[in-house]
Amino acid sequence: MLKASRRNDRNDFDAGDIDDEAILEFWREHSVDEDSEFKTYRKSFRAFLRFGQMVRGDELRAGFDRPVNLGGDRTAGEWDPADPSSPELRMMSDGANVAGDWQAGIEEEDQSDSILERLASSEIKFLKGTELKLLEIIETHAHALIGIAQSLLRDRCFGHAQGRITAALKKPRSDISNLVFAAPETSYDDVVDAFENVQTSLNELIDAAAYVLLNKGGDDDDALSELDFAMLTRGRKALYGLKRKGFDLVRNGDPVAVEEFRNAVPDIIALREFIAPLRKDFNGGVPWSACQEEDQVVFGEQFAQIYGVVS
């Protein structure tokens, strides 16, 4: 995929090769092919995300960054797998067990609920439906999204617009010309603001949790006099500002609700960590409205080519 998306003759690649330009270039090149599997920008983008997740995986990076040198020169940091005295020989003899444990771990992970599924199934409404939907791609592809914020904005805006074109084509005697060149319903700035709002919600939940757990679910401020007053004030304000389902029980100190809130805290913190690099990219000083104007021309021309619409 990367080889097809680049104009150079390199046969190697790394995670740095996956950028906004590569994804857009790949889609523009392959979407016009009659039998292409990548006619939509969204499908191309998601394919790169899956590929990037594999390349950027911690386990894979560790293997690249810390290779083991084989050989007989111990002073050079090498080890000889044929030498019975090699301390690393156990790694080889136990390899089957290690592989089995690893495979078991993968299977267990596959069978477990995702963070968003756990939060959504709770009796407490931690996040709104729109927030959960926005976070789906973050939970699945957090590492792969680093450095390709504009590609995500293109997907959310122009990827959605292309979906409307595809849907219109399924209707008899449909005229898609107005959709091909129309501006997306959502702007880049709107998407950036939406992620900022999700971050605010996560921060409020963490502040509220800190207040609840330190206060043991009660509302006795005297018990907290020795603790960080500013933090607790912020947490109390957040807790009493949450009007979603289940938080009335938390405010009243219901032990079941408080425990459910406590159990959700690691997942909420994890989501905040997932979203942090993306927010850094969003807030890097890029004029997103200007970027969208440039992309509007590119996507309009490409949609016209794909669907045979004359401008």
N, C-alpha and C positions, 0 to 999 in steps of 0.2 A: 504493500500500500504506500509506504513512504517513498519507495523508489519511483513509483508512478506519479507521486506528487511533487517530485523535485526535478530541477532542470540540470543537475550535475550528474557526474558519473560515479559517485561514491557507492561502494557496496556495503558500507557499514552505516550505522545510524545510532543515535542515542535519543534520550527524552527531549533534548533541546531542539531536535528536528521537528517536533510537533509544535507548531505555532499557528497563529491566526491565518497567516499567509498560505501555509501549506494546506490547511483544511479547505480554505476558499478556492485555492488553485485546483485542488483535487476535484472538488465538486463541479467547478466550471468546466473542467476538461471532460469529466465522465458523465455528467448529467445529460449531455446532448446526444449521447450514443443511444440508438434506437432500443437496444436490448439491455441497457445499463440497469444495474441494480441500485444505482446511486442517483436516481433522478431528483430526489428531494434532498435539500440541504440537511434536513434533520437526520436522515439516514446516514449521510456521509459524516456528519458531526458525531453522531453516536458511535459509529464504527471507529473513528479516531479516539474517542473517549475510552472504548473498551481496549483498544490497542495501547493507548497511553497508560491505562491503569496497570496493564501487565508490565510495561517497560519501567514504570515508576515504582513498582511494588517494592516494599522494604526488603523482602527476602531476595528478590532478584538483584537489587542494588547492592546488598551485602555481599552477594556472590561475586559481583563484578569488582567491588571496591577492595575486598579482602580475599583474594585468591590464595590458595595454599600452594607453595612451591614444592614440587616433588624432586627428590634427588638424595644423594648420600652425604652432602655437606651440611652437617648440623650447625656449624658456625655461621653459615650463610642463611640460616633459618629454614633450611630444607628438611624434609623428613622422608624416610624411605619406607614405603608401605610393605616392602618385602623383609624388612628388618624386624625380627620378633621383639627386639627391645624397644622399638619405636613406641613412644607414649601415645601416639595417635592411632596405633593399630586397633585399639578398642573401638574407635569410631567406625572402622570398617567392619569389624566382627559384629558390632551392634547395629549395623546399618539397616538390617531388615526391621528391627524393632523400632528404630527411629522413623523409618518410612511408614511403618504401620501406625505409630502414634500420630505422625503428621497427617496421614490419610484419615484417621479417625477424627482428628481435630477439624479437618475440612468438612467431613460429613456432618459432624455435630454443628458446625457453623451454618451449613446449608439448611439444616433442619430447624434452626432457631429463628425466632421472629427478628425482623429488623428493628432498629431503634424507633423508626416512625410507626411501625406496626404496634410496638409495645405502648408507645405514648397514645396512639389513636384508640387502642382497646381499653385504656384506663377509664375508670369511672369519673376521673377528674379530667376536664377538658383543658389540657395544657396548651394546645395550639389550635388555631382556627383551621378549617379545612383548606383554605387558600394557602396558609402558611405551610401546612403539611405537604401540599402539592408542590410548592416552590422548593421545598427542601429535598424532594425525592432524588433529584439529580445530584445534589450535594452529598447526600449520604452514600450514594452508589459510586460516584466518581470524584470525590474530593481531591485526591492527589492528582488525577489527570487534568483537572480544571485549572491547575496553577499555571499562570502565564498565558491563558487563552480566554481571558474575560470577554473580549470582543466576540469571539466565536459563540459564547453562551448568549450574549445579547442578540447576535444574529439569529440564533436558533429560536429564542423566545419571541422575537419580533417577525423576522422574515420567514423563519421556519413555520411559524403559525400561519402567516399569510399564504404560504404555498399550500398548506393544508386546506385552506379555504378554497383555493383554486382546484385542488384535487377533488374536493367534495362537490364543487360546482360542476365539474366535468361528468359526474355520474348522473346528472339530471339531463333529461332530454332537451335539445335545442337551447342549451345554455350559452350565454355570451360571457366569456371570461375576460374580455379585453379590459374592462374597467377594474378587475381585480389584479391583473398582471402589473399594471403601473401604479396602482393605488398605494398610498402610504400605509404601513401596518397600523392595526388598531392600537397597539401598545408601543410606546417610544422606548428608546434605550434608557433615558432618564427615569421613566416609570419603573423599569425593571430594577435599576440600581436602587431607587427609593424603596421598592418592595423588599429587597434584601436587607436594606438598612432597618426597615420596620420589623422584619423577622429577628434581626440581631437585637433590637430593642426589647422585643418580647422575651427572648431567651435571657437577656440580662435581668429583666424584671422578675422572671421566674427564679433565677438563681439568687437574687437579692431576697425575694420572698421566702425561699427555702431556708436561707441562712437565718432569717429572723425566726421562722417557725421552729427550726430544729434547735436553735440556741435557747429558744423560749419554751421548748418541750411541749409545743402545741397550745400553751396557755396565753394569757394576755396580761401577765403580771410584770409590768415594766420595772418594778423594784428589784426583781431577780436579775435584771440585766444591767444594773447600774455600773458594774465594774467592767463591762465590755465596751467595745468600740461604739460610741454613741452615734456617730455619723452613719456607720454601716447599718446599724439597727434601725435608725430612723428611716433610711432609704428603703430597707427591707420591709418595714411596717407599712410604709406608704405604698410600696408595690403590692403587698398582700391585700391591702384593703381597696386597692384599685382594680383588682382582678374580679370581674363580675361573671366569669364563666362558670359552667356547671361544676359543682363539687367544691369550689373554694369557700363556700359558706361553711361547709363542714370543717375544712381546714382551719378557718378563722375561729370556729367554736371549739377547737381542740379535740375533735373526734379522733380517737387513737388509730382507727383503721385508715381514715383519710390522711392523717399525718404520716403514717407509715408508708402509704402509697406514694405520697409526695417525696418522702425520703428515698424510696427505691428508684424514683424517676430522675433524681438529681444527676447521677452519672451520665445518663443518656442525654439530658439537657446540656450538660457541660460538653459532652462529646460533639453535639451538633454545633455548639458555639465555636469549638476548635476547628471543626470542618469548614465552617463558613469564613473564618478569619483570613486565610490567604486570598480568597476571592474578593473580600471587601477591601483588602489592601490594594489589589489590582484595580478595583472600581474607583478607589479614591486616590489614584496615582497622578491626578492632574490632567487626565485625558479629557478633552472636550467631547463628550459622548454625542451631543446633539450634532456637532459637525461631522463626526464619524458616521452617524446615521444618514446624514444628507449624502455623503459620498457612497455609502452602501446602497442607498435607495436607487441610484443610477445603475450600479453593478447588478443588483438583484432584478431590477426591472428589465434590463437588457437580457439577462440570462433566462428569466421566466419567458420572455418573448421568444427566445430561441427554442426553449424546450417545448413550448406549447404552440409554436407556429403562429404567433400573433404579430401583426405588423404595427409598428409604432406610428 
